[in-house]
Amino acid sequence: MLNEVIFYDTMRQGLWIAVIVSVPILTVALVAGVSIGLVQALTSIQEMTLTFVPKLAAIMIVFWMSMGFMTQTMVSFFQDWIIPLIIGG
């Protein structure tokens, strides 16, 4: 019973870290996609690269800006949760 609780608690925490780390990129992708889609609908320009290139550029900029936060979050999860489980197990 105790091993199952530890397993599910670690999985829950890992999934929460995955959500926290992915939120900045997914939010920017959503905002960029909706705004570019709105511009396309208003101007009747239906070019596929018009949606892809700005969205990719926005995602890359946000990824570069939030890389330190993502790395620190994942390293702290590894040091606070995974390593103690390995040492204690």
NUDRENNU-962219 format. One record per atom (N, C-alpha, C): atom name; z, y, x; residue number from 1; residue in one letter. Coordinates in Angstrom, 1 decimal, decimal comma. Example, Ala and Ser with C-alpha at 12.3 -4.5 7.8 and 13.67 -1.06 7.14 Angstrom:
<sites>
+------+--------+--------+--------+------+-------+
! rofi !     pz !     py !     px ! miti ! lumnu !
+------+--------+--------+--------+------+-------+
!    N !    7,8 !   -5,7 !   13,2 !    1 !     A !
!   CA !    7,8 !   -4,5 !   12,3 !    1 !     A !
!    C !    7,8 !   -3,3 !   13,2 !    1 !     A !
!    N !    7,1 !   -2,2 !   12,8 !    2 !     S !
!   CA !    7,1 !   -1,1 !   13,7 !    2 !     S !
!    C !    7,9 !    0,0 !   12,9 !    2 !     S !
+------+--------+--------+--------+------+-------+
</sites>
This chain:
<sites>
+------+--------+--------+--------+------+-------+
! rofi !     pz !     py !     px ! miti ! lumnu !
+------+--------+--------+--------+------+-------+
!    N !    0,0 !   -1,2 !    0,8 !    1 !     M !
!   CA !    0,0 !    0,0 !    0,0 !    1 !     M !
!    C !    0,0 !    1,3 !    0,9 !    1 !     M !
!    N !    0,8 !    1,3 !    1,9 !    2 !     L !
!   CA !    0,9 !    2,4 !    2,8 !    2 !     L !
!    C !   -0,4 !    2,7 !    3,5 !    2 !     L !
!    N !   -1,1 !    1,6 !    3,9 !    3 !     N !
!   CA !   -2,4 !    1,8 !    4,6 !    3 !     N !
!    C !   -3,5 !    2,4 !    3,7 !    3 !     N !
!    N !   -3,4 !    2,0 !    2,4 !    4 !     E !
!   CA !   -4,4 !    2,6 !    1,4 !    4 !     E !
!    C !   -4,1 !    4,0 !    1,2 !    4 !     E !
!    N !   -2,9 !    4,4 !    1,1 !    5 !     V !
!   CA !   -2,5 !    5,8 !    0,9 !    5 !     V !
!    C !   -3,0 !    6,7 !    2,1 !    5 !     V !
!    N !   -2,8 !    6,2 !    3,3 !    6 !     I !
!   CA !   -3,2 !    6,9 !    4,5 !    6 !     I !
!    C !   -4,7 !    7,0 !    4,5 !    6 !     I !
!    N !   -5,4 !    5,9 !    4,2 !    7 !     F !
!   CA !   -6,9 !    5,9 !    4,2 !    7 !     F !
!    C !   -7,4 !    6,9 !    3,2 !    7 !     F !
!    N !   -6,9 !    6,9 !    2,0 !    8 !     Y !
!   CA !   -7,4 !    7,8 !    0,9 !    8 !     Y !
!    C !   -7,1 !    9,2 !    1,2 !    8 !     Y !
!    N !   -5,9 !    9,4 !    1,8 !    9 !     D !
!   CA !   -5,5 !   10,8 !    2,1 !    9 !     D !
!    C !   -6,4 !   11,4 !    3,2 !    9 !     D !
!    N !   -6,7 !   10,5 !    4,2 !   10 !     T !
!   CA !   -7,6 !   10,9 !    5,3 !   10 !     T !
!    C !   -9,0 !   11,2 !    4,8 !   10 !     T !
!    N !   -9,5 !   10,4 !    3,9 !   11 !     M !
!   CA !  -10,8 !   10,5 !    3,3 !   11 !     M !
!    C !  -10,9 !   11,8 !    2,5 !   11 !     M !
!    N !   -9,8 !   12,1 !    1,7 !   12 !     R !
!   CA !   -9,7 !   13,3 !    0,9 !   12 !     R !
!    C !   -9,8 !   14,5 !    1,8 !   12 !     R !
!    N !   -9,0 !   14,5 !    2,8 !   13 !     Q !
!   CA !   -9,0 !   15,6 !    3,7 !   13 !     Q !
!    C !  -10,3 !   15,8 !    4,5 !   13 !     Q !
!    N !  -10,9 !   14,7 !    4,8 !   14 !     G !
!   CA !  -12,2 !   14,8 !    5,5 !   14 !     G !
!    C !  -13,3 !   15,4 !    4,6 !   14 !     G !
!    N !  -13,3 !   15,0 !    3,3 !   15 !     L !
!   CA !  -14,2 !   15,5 !    2,3 !   15 !     L !
!    C !  -14,0 !   17,0 !    2,1 !   15 !     L !
!    N !  -12,7 !   17,4 !    2,0 !   16 !     W !
!   CA !  -12,4 !   18,8 !    1,9 !   16 !     W !
!    C !  -12,9 !   19,6 !    3,1 !   16 !     W !
!    N !  -12,7 !   19,1 !    4,3 !   17 !     I !
!   CA !  -13,2 !   19,8 !    5,5 !   17 !     I !
!    C !  -14,7 !   19,9 !    5,4 !   17 !     I !
!    N !  -15,4 !   18,9 !    4,9 !   18 !     A !
!   CA !  -16,9 !   18,9 !    4,8 !   18 !     A !
!    C !  -17,3 !   20,0 !    3,8 !   18 !     A !
!    N !  -16,6 !   20,2 !    2,7 !   19 !     V !
!   CA !  -16,9 !   21,2 !    1,8 !   19 !     V !
!    C !  -16,6 !   22,6 !    2,4 !   19 !     V !
!    N !  -15,5 !   22,8 !    3,0 !   20 !     I !
!   CA !  -15,2 !   24,1 !    3,6 !   20 !     I !
!    C !  -16,2 !   24,5 !    4,7 !   20 !     I !
!    N !  -16,6 !   23,5 !    5,5 !   21 !     V !
!   CA !  -17,6 !   23,8 !    6,5 !   21 !     V !
!    C !  -19,0 !   24,1 !    6,0 !   21 !     V !
!    N !  -19,4 !   23,5 !    4,9 !   22 !     S !
!   CA !  -20,7 !   23,6 !    4,4 !   22 !     S !
!    C !  -20,9 !   24,8 !    3,4 !   22 !     S !
!    N !  -19,8 !   25,4 !    2,9 !   23 !     V !
!   CA !  -19,9 !   26,5 !    1,9 !   23 !     V !
!    C !  -20,6 !   27,7 !    2,4 !   23 !     V !
!    N !  -20,4 !   28,2 !    3,6 !   24 !     P !
!   CA !  -21,2 !   29,4 !    4,0 !   24 !     P !
!    C !  -22,7 !   29,2 !    4,0 !   24 !     P !
!    N !  -23,2 !   28,1 !    4,5 !   25 !     I !
!   CA !  -24,6 !   27,8 !    4,6 !   25 !     I !
!    C !  -25,2 !   27,6 !    3,2 !   25 !     I !
!    N !  -24,5 !   26,8 !    2,4 !   26 !     L !
!   CA !  -25,0 !   26,5 !    1,1 !   26 !     L !
!    C !  -25,0 !   27,8 !    0,2 !   26 !     L !
!    N !  -24,0 !   28,7 !    0,4 !   27 !     T !
!   CA !  -24,0 !   29,9 !   -0,4 !   27 !     T !
!    C !  -25,2 !   30,8 !    0,0 !   27 !     T !
!    N !  -25,4 !   30,9 !    1,3 !   28 !     V !
!   CA !  -26,5 !   31,8 !    1,7 !   28 !     V !
!    C !  -27,9 !   31,2 !    1,2 !   28 !     V !
!    N !  -28,0 !   29,9 !    1,3 !   29 !     A !
!   CA !  -29,2 !   29,2 !    0,8 !   29 !     A !
!    C !  -29,4 !   29,5 !   -0,7 !   29 !     A !
!    N !  -28,4 !   29,4 !   -1,4 !   30 !     L !
!   CA !  -28,5 !   29,7 !   -2,9 !   30 !     L !
!    C !  -28,8 !   31,1 !   -3,2 !   30 !     L !
!    N !  -28,2 !   32,0 !   -2,5 !   31 !     V !
!   CA !  -28,4 !   33,5 !   -2,8 !   31 !     V !
!    C !  -29,8 !   33,8 !   -2,3 !   31 !     V !
!    N !  -30,2 !   33,3 !   -1,1 !   32 !     A !
!   CA !  -31,6 !   33,6 !   -0,7 !   32 !     A !
!    C !  -32,7 !   33,0 !   -1,6 !   32 !     A !
!    N !  -32,4 !   31,8 !   -2,0 !   33 !     G !
!   CA !  -33,4 !   31,1 !   -2,9 !   33 !     G !
!    C !  -33,6 !   31,8 !   -4,2 !   33 !     G !
!    N !  -32,4 !   32,2 !   -4,8 !   34 !     V !
!   CA !  -32,5 !   32,9 !   -6,1 !   34 !     V !
!    C !  -33,1 !   34,3 !   -6,0 !   34 !     V !
!    N !  -32,8 !   35,0 !   -4,9 !   35 !     S !
!   CA !  -33,3 !   36,4 !   -4,8 !   35 !     S !
!    C !  -34,8 !   36,3 !   -4,4 !   35 !     S !
!    N !  -35,2 !   35,4 !   -3,6 !   36 !     I !
!   CA !  -36,7 !   35,2 !   -3,3 !   36 !     I !
!    C !  -37,4 !   34,8 !   -4,5 !   36 !     I !
!    N !  -36,8 !   33,8 !   -5,3 !   37 !     G !
!   CA !  -37,5 !   33,4 !   -6,5 !   37 !     G !
!    C !  -37,6 !   34,5 !   -7,5 !   37 !     G !
!    N !  -36,6 !   35,4 !   -7,6 !   38 !     L !
!   CA !  -36,7 !   36,6 !   -8,5 !   38 !     L !
!    C !  -37,8 !   37,5 !   -8,1 !   38 !     L !
!    N !  -37,9 !   37,8 !   -6,8 !   39 !     V !
!   CA !  -39,0 !   38,6 !   -6,2 !   39 !     V !
!    C !  -40,4 !   38,0 !   -6,5 !   39 !     V !
!    N !  -40,5 !   36,7 !   -6,4 !   40 !     Q !
!   CA !  -41,7 !   36,0 !   -6,7 !   40 !     Q !
!    C !  -42,1 !   36,1 !   -8,1 !   40 !     Q !
!    N !  -41,1 !   35,9 !   -9,0 !   41 !     A !
!   CA !  -41,4 !   36,0 !  -10,4 !   41 !     A !
!    C !  -41,8 !   37,4 !  -10,8 !   41 !     A !
!    N !  -41,1 !   38,4 !  -10,2 !   42 !     L !
!   CA !  -41,5 !   39,8 !  -10,6 !   42 !     L !
!    C !  -42,8 !   40,3 !  -10,0 !   42 !     L !
!    N !  -43,2 !   39,7 !   -8,9 !   43 !     T !
!   CA !  -44,5 !   40,2 !   -8,3 !   43 !     T !
!    C !  -45,7 !   39,2 !   -8,5 !   43 !     T !
!    N !  -45,4 !   38,0 !   -9,1 !   44 !     S !
!   CA !  -46,4 !   37,0 !   -9,3 !   44 !     S !
!    C !  -47,0 !   36,5 !   -8,1 !   44 !     S !
!    N !  -46,3 !   36,5 !   -7,0 !   45 !     I !
!   CA !  -46,7 !   36,0 !   -5,7 !   45 !     I !
!    C !  -46,2 !   34,6 !   -5,6 !   45 !     I !
!    N !  -47,0 !   33,6 !   -5,5 !   46 !     Q !
!   CA !  -46,5 !   32,2 !   -5,5 !   46 !     Q !
!    C !  -46,9 !   31,5 !   -4,2 !   46 !     Q !
!    N !  -46,4 !   32,1 !   -3,1 !   47 !     E !
!   CA !  -46,7 !   31,5 !   -1,8 !   47 !     E !
!    C !  -45,5 !   30,7 !   -1,3 !   47 !     E !
!    N !  -45,8 !   29,4 !   -0,9 !   48 !     M !
!   CA !  -44,7 !   28,5 !   -0,5 !   48 !     M !
!    C !  -44,0 !   28,9 !    0,7 !   48 !     M !
!    N !  -44,7 !   29,5 !    1,7 !   49 !     T !
!   CA !  -44,0 !   29,9 !    2,9 !   49 !     T !
!    C !  -43,1 !   31,2 !    2,7 !   49 !     T !
!    N !  -43,3 !   31,9 !    1,6 !   50 !     L !
!   CA !  -42,5 !   33,0 !    1,3 !   50 !     L !
!    C !  -41,1 !   32,6 !    0,9 !   50 !     L !
!    N !  -40,9 !   31,4 !    0,4 !   51 !     T !
!   CA !  -39,6 !   30,9 !    0,0 !   51 !     T !
!    C !  -38,9 !   30,2 !    1,2 !   51 !     T !
!    N !  -39,7 !   29,6 !    2,0 !   52 !     F !
!   CA !  -39,2 !   28,7 !    3,1 !   52 !     F !
!    C !  -38,7 !   29,5 !    4,3 !   52 !     F !
!    N !  -39,6 !   30,4 !    4,8 !   53 !     V !
!   CA !  -39,3 !   31,2 !    6,0 !   53 !     V !
!    C !  -38,0 !   32,1 !    5,9 !   53 !     V !
!    N !  -37,9 !   32,9 !    4,9 !   54 !     P !
!   CA !  -36,7 !   33,8 !    4,8 !   54 !     P !
!    C !  -35,4 !   33,0 !    4,6 !   54 !     P !
!    N !  -35,6 !   31,9 !    3,8 !   55 !     K !
!   CA !  -34,4 !   31,1 !    3,6 !   55 !     K !
!    C !  -33,9 !   30,4 !    4,8 !   55 !     K !
!    N !  -34,9 !   29,9 !    5,6 !   56 !     L !
!   CA !  -34,6 !   29,2 !    6,9 !   56 !     L !
!    C !  -34,0 !   30,2 !    7,9 !   56 !     L !
!    N !  -34,5 !   31,5 !    7,9 !   57 !     A !
!   CA !  -34,0 !   32,5 !    8,8 !   57 !     A !
!    C !  -32,6 !   32,9 !    8,4 !   57 !     A !
!    N !  -32,3 !   33,0 !    7,1 !   58 !     A !
!   CA !  -30,9 !   33,3 !    6,6 !   58 !     A !
!    C !  -30,0 !   32,2 !    6,9 !   58 !     A !
!    N !  -30,4 !   31,0 !    6,8 !   59 !     I !
!   CA !  -29,5 !   29,8 !    7,1 !   59 !     I !
!    C !  -29,2 !   29,8 !    8,6 !   59 !     I !
!    N !  -30,2 !   30,0 !    9,4 !   60 !     M !
!   CA !  -30,0 !   30,0 !   10,8 !   60 !     M !
!    C !  -29,1 !   31,1 !   11,3 !   60 !     M !
!    N !  -29,2 !   32,3 !   10,7 !   61 !     I !
!   CA !  -28,3 !   33,4 !   11,1 !   61 !     I !
!    C !  -26,9 !   33,1 !   10,7 !   61 !     I !
!    N !  -26,7 !   32,6 !    9,5 !   62 !     V !
!   CA !  -25,3 !   32,3 !    9,0 !   62 !     V !
!    C !  -24,7 !   31,1 !    9,8 !   62 !     V !
!    N !  -25,6 !   30,1 !   10,1 !   63 !     F !
!   CA !  -25,1 !   29,0 !   11,0 !   63 !     F !
!    C !  -24,6 !   29,5 !   12,3 !   63 !     F !
!    N !  -25,4 !   30,4 !   12,9 !   64 !     W !
!   CA !  -25,0 !   31,0 !   14,2 !   64 !     W !
!    C !  -23,7 !   31,8 !   14,1 !   64 !     W !
!    N !  -23,6 !   32,5 !   13,0 !   65 !     M !
!   CA !  -22,4 !   33,4 !   12,9 !   65 !     M !
!    C !  -21,1 !   32,5 !   12,6 !   65 !     M !
!    N !  -21,3 !   31,4 !   11,9 !   66 !     S !
!   CA !  -20,1 !   30,7 !   11,5 !   66 !     S !
!    C !  -19,9 !   29,4 !   12,3 !   66 !     S !
!    N !  -20,6 !   29,3 !   13,4 !   67 !     M !
!   CA !  -20,5 !   28,1 !   14,2 !   67 !     M !
!    C !  -19,1 !   28,0 !   14,8 !   67 !     M !
!    N !  -18,5 !   29,1 !   15,2 !   68 !     G !
!   CA !  -17,1 !   29,0 !   15,8 !   68 !     G !
!    C !  -16,1 !   28,5 !   14,7 !   68 !     G !
!    N !  -16,2 !   29,0 !   13,5 !   69 !     F !
!   CA !  -15,4 !   28,6 !   12,4 !   69 !     F !
!    C !  -15,5 !   27,1 !   12,1 !   69 !     F !
!    N !  -16,8 !   26,7 !   12,1 !   70 !     M !
!   CA !  -17,0 !   25,3 !   11,8 !   70 !     M !
!    C !  -16,5 !   24,4 !   12,9 !   70 !     M !
!    N !  -16,7 !   24,8 !   14,1 !   71 !     T !
!   CA !  -16,2 !   24,0 !   15,2 !   71 !     T !
!    C !  -14,7 !   23,9 !   15,3 !   71 !     T !
!    N !  -14,1 !   25,0 !   15,1 !   72 !     Q !
!   CA !  -12,6 !   25,1 !   15,1 !   72 !     Q !
!    C !  -12,0 !   24,3 !   13,9 !   72 !     Q !
!    N !  -12,6 !   24,3 !   12,8 !   73 !     T !
!   CA !  -12,1 !   23,6 !   11,6 !   73 !     T !
!    C !  -12,2 !   22,1 !   11,9 !   73 !     T !
!    N !  -13,3 !   21,6 !   12,4 !   74 !     M !
!   CA !  -13,5 !   20,2 !   12,6 !   74 !     M !
!    C !  -12,7 !   19,7 !   13,8 !   74 !     M !
!    N !  -12,5 !   20,5 !   14,8 !   75 !     V !
!   CA !  -11,7 !   20,1 !   15,9 !   75 !     V !
!    C !  -10,2 !   20,0 !   15,5 !   75 !     V !
!    N !   -9,8 !   21,0 !   14,7 !   76 !     S !
!   CA !   -8,4 !   20,9 !   14,2 !   76 !     S !
!    C !   -8,1 !   19,7 !   13,3 !   76 !     S !
!    N !   -9,1 !   19,4 !   12,5 !   77 !     F !
!   CA !   -9,0 !   18,2 !   11,7 !   77 !     F !
!    C !   -8,9 !   16,9 !   12,5 !   77 !     F !
!    N !   -9,7 !   16,9 !   13,6 !   78 !     F !
!   CA !   -9,7 !   15,7 !   14,4 !   78 !     F !
!    C !   -8,4 !   15,6 !   15,2 !   78 !     F !
!    N !   -7,9 !   16,8 !   15,7 !   79 !     Q !
!   CA !   -6,6 !   16,7 !   16,4 !   79 !     Q !
!    C !   -5,4 !   16,5 !   15,5 !   79 !     Q !
!    N !   -5,4 !   17,1 !   14,3 !   80 !     D !
!   CA !   -4,3 !   17,0 !   13,5 !   80 !     D !
!    C !   -4,2 !   15,7 !   12,6 !   80 !     D !
!    N !   -5,4 !   15,1 !   12,3 !   81 !     W !
!   CA !   -5,4 !   13,9 !   11,4 !   81 !     W !
!    C !   -5,8 !   12,7 !   12,2 !   81 !     W !
!    N !   -7,0 !   12,7 !   12,8 !   82 !     I !
!   CA !   -7,6 !   11,5 !   13,3 !   82 !     I !
!    C !   -6,9 !   11,0 !   14,5 !   82 !     I !
!    N !   -6,6 !   11,8 !   15,5 !   83 !     I !
!   CA !   -6,0 !   11,4 !   16,8 !   83 !     I !
!    C !   -4,6 !   10,8 !   16,5 !   83 !     I !
!    N !   -3,7 !   11,5 !   15,7 !   84 !     P !
!   CA !   -2,4 !   10,8 !   15,4 !   84 !     P !
!    C !   -2,6 !    9,5 !   14,7 !   84 !     P !
!    N !   -3,6 !    9,3 !   13,8 !   85 !     L !
!   CA !   -3,8 !    8,0 !   13,2 !   85 !     L !
!    C !   -4,2 !    6,9 !   14,2 !   85 !     L !
!    N !   -5,0 !    7,3 !   15,2 !   86 !     I !
!   CA !   -5,4 !    6,4 !   16,2 !   86 !     I !
!    C !   -4,2 !    6,0 !   17,1 !   86 !     I !
!    N !   -3,5 !    7,0 !   17,5 !   87 !     I !
!   CA !   -2,3 !    6,8 !   18,4 !   87 !     I !
!    C !   -1,3 !    6,0 !   17,7 !   87 !     I !
!    N !   -1,0 !    6,4 !   16,4 !   88 !     G !
!   CA !    0,0 !    5,7 !   15,7 !   88 !     G !
!    C !   -0,3 !    4,3 !   15,2 !   88 !     G !
!    N !   -1,7 !    4,1 !   15,1 !   89 !     G !
!   CA !   -2,1 !    2,8 !   14,5 !   89 !     G !
!    C !   -2,3 !    1,8 !   15,5 !   89 !     G !
+------+--------+--------+--------+------+-------+
</sites>
